[in-house]
Amino acid sequence: MKHYHYDEWLSYVKDEVSGQTREELESHLYTCDECLEHYLQAVSEHESSLPVLLNETSFTDLVMAEVSKQNEYIEKPSVMKQPVKTKKPFYQQASFHYLIAAAATLLLTFSGVFQSLATYASAVEAPQHIKEKKPTVTEGVIDKTFAWMDSLEEKEANKK
């Protein structure tokens, strides 16, 4: 990282540097604490030569006056009309959509469509329940364990 000397910061404070150099120095201040110390020393030593700011309220007033002057030079756009809020047609309102959904649900319920769907679903599921039930892994392990224990009991009974 390149560091700038005190003399360069002094030139910066006195406003004796070019625009590009000024930008480089300013961006360097964000990353280098050592150069920031040099800059602060240069400012404190030449504080008397720096322009004096008036109290805060007069400074703010001056800035606002300049902003007002600049606003006068800017071409003012034509007055924009506020959008007129028109009432939506009844078929575009949410309550109308809810009413249609409720009516369709009642119609399908009383016509038996939902009942036929439930019957169809149970008919589709029924063959799976009727099929031969396979034992679970746990049941298989238990069955093999009991078969093994029974074979051991038979061997001991044969020995006697």
C-alpha positions in Angstrom: 0.0 0.0 0.0 1.4 3.4 -1.0 1.5 5.9 1.8 1.5 9.7 1.2 3.9 12.0 3.0 2.9 14.9 5.3 3.8 17.4 2.6 1.3 15.8 0.2 -1.4 16.1 2.8 -0.4 19.6 3.5 -0.9 20.4 -0.2 -4.2 18.7 -0.1 -5.4 20.8 2.9 -4.2 24.0 1.2 -6.2 22.9 -2.0 -3.0 22.9 -4.1 -3.5 19.4 -5.8 -5.2 18.4 -9.0 -8.6 16.8 -9.2 -7.3 13.3 -9.9 -4.7 13.5 -7.1 -7.5 14.8 -4.8 -9.6 11.8 -5.5 -6.7 9.4 -4.9 -5.9 11.0 -1.6 -9.6 11.0 -0.5 -10.1 7.3 -1.3 -6.8 6.5 0.4 -8.0 8.1 3.7 -10.7 5.4 3.9 -8.2 2.6 4.2 -5.1 4.0 5.8 -5.0 5.1 9.5 -1.4 6.3 9.2 -2.2 8.7 6.4 -5.3 9.8 8.3 -3.0 10.9 11.2 -0.8 12.9 8.8 -4.0 14.5 7.3 -5.3 15.4 10.7 -2.0 17.0 11.7 -1.9 19.0 8.5 -5.5 20.2 9.2 -4.7 21.1 12.8 -1.5 23.1 11.9 -3.2 25.1 9.2 -6.5 25.5 10.8 -6.2 29.3 10.9 -5.9 29.4 7.1 -9.0 27.3 6.5 -12.3 29.1 5.8 -14.4 29.8 8.9 -17.8 28.4 8.9 -20.5 30.5 10.5 -22.7 29.0 13.2 -24.7 25.9 12.2 -28.0 27.6 11.6 -26.6 30.3 9.2 -24.6 27.5 7.3 -27.9 25.6 6.9 -29.7 28.7 5.8 -27.0 29.4 3.2 -27.1 25.9 1.8 -30.9 26.0 1.6 -30.8 29.4 -0.2 -28.4 27.9 -2.8 -30.7 24.9 -3.2 -33.6 27.2 -3.7 -31.7 29.2 -6.4 -30.8 26.0 -8.2 -34.4 24.8 -8.1 -35.5 28.0 -9.8 -33.2 27.2 -12.8 -34.5 23.7 -13.1 -37.4 23.4 -15.4 -40.5 22.6 -13.4 -42.5 19.7 -14.7 -46.1 20.2 -15.4 -48.5 19.6 -12.6 -49.3 16.0 -12.4 -52.9 15.1 -11.8 -53.7 12.9 -9.0 -55.1 9.6 -10.2 -58.8 9.4 -9.7 -59.8 6.4 -7.7 -62.7 4.8 -9.5 -64.8 2.1 -8.0 -64.1 -1.3 -9.4 -66.9 -3.1 -11.2 -68.6 -5.7 -9.0 -67.1 -8.6 -10.9 -63.6 -7.5 -10.1 -64.1 -7.3 -6.3 -62.9 -10.0 -4.0 -66.3 -10.4 -2.3 -67.8 -11.4 -5.7 -65.2 -14.1 -6.2 -65.9 -15.5 -2.7 -69.6 -15.5 -3.4 -69.0 -17.5 -6.7 -66.7 -20.0 -4.9 -69.2 -20.6 -2.1 -72.0 -21.1 -4.7 -69.9 -23.6 -6.7 -69.1 -25.5 -3.5 -72.7 -25.7 -2.4 -73.8 -26.8 -5.9 -71.1 -29.6 -6.1 -72.0 -30.7 -2.5 -75.7 -31.0 -3.1 -75.4 -32.5 -6.5 -73.4 -35.4 -5.1 -70.1 -34.8 -7.0 -68.1 -34.9 -3.8 -69.8 -38.1 -2.7 -69.0 -39.8 -6.0 -65.4 -38.6 -5.7 -65.2 -40.1 -2.3 -66.7 -43.4 -3.5 -64.2 -43.5 -6.5 -61.3 -42.8 -4.1 -62.3 -45.6 -1.8 -62.7 -48.0 -4.8 -59.1 -47.1 -6.0 -57.7 -47.8 -2.5 -59.7 -51.0 -1.9 -57.6 -53.4 -3.9 -54.5 -52.4 -1.9 -56.3 -53.4 1.3 -57.6 -56.6 0.0 -54.2 -57.8 -1.2 -52.3 -60.2 0.9 -50.7 -58.4 3.8 -46.9 -58.7 3.9 -45.3 -58.9 7.3 -43.3 -56.0 8.4 -39.5 -56.4 9.0 -40.1 -56.5 12.7 -42.6 -59.2 12.4 -40.2 -61.2 10.2 -37.4 -60.9 12.8 -39.7 -62.0 15.6 -40.9 -65.0 13.6 -37.4 -66.1 12.8 -36.3 -65.7 16.4 -39.2 -67.9 17.6 -38.5 -70.5 14.9 -34.8 -70.6 16.0 -35.9 -71.0 19.7 -38.3 -73.8 18.8 -35.5 -75.6 16.9 -33.2 -75.3 20.0 -35.9 -76.7 22.2 -36.4 -79.6 19.9 -32.7 -80.4 19.8 -32.6 -80.4 23.6 -35.6 -82.6 23.8 -34.0 -85.1 21.5 -30.9 -85.2 23.5 -32.7 -86.4 26.6 
